[in-house]
């Protein structure tokens, strides 16, 4: 029996657009054992349900709605896909990386601050469903790479995104800004 991979997006539905489902269709066309979770809710949910049905993905795509148990969801995933069209900062990617999960994200705004391409995850152009599918398939097919990205992601979270480090960096920023103001 093949492993049932679970890929998820934990973003509100209106930000998904159709990209995630287009990538899901491409992946499921070659790997029917893969399951996709959509976690979140929004006004486009009905459109996504309809498209899921039109693409024949009713058995592969699962709408989990709004969830408060993010650690549990992350622990259940194999790969997180973040097909954002815009993203101020990649919090959901950090949550996945803290849970030792590899991430496929898009090259928008804050996501590359979190994901280092080919180091702790994979980055693809925003809006490119095919690139998203190819990157996810690469991780599905390579358990060693999934493991390595999970370990590297966790290390990155522990070294770069712990509260103490972020507070210290903000303090340095404020000190530098105050020093510049004092020079004027």
Secondary structure, DSSP 8 states (H G I E B T S, - for coil): -----EEEEES-HHHHTTHHHHHHHHHHHH-TT-EEEEE---TTHHHHHHHHHHTT-TTTEEEEES-S-HHHHHHH-SEEEE--S--SS-HHHHHHHHTT-EEEEESSTTHHHH--BTTTEEEE-TT-HHHHHHHHHHHHH-HHHHHHHHHHHHHHHHHHSSHHHHHHHHHHHHHHHHHHHHH-
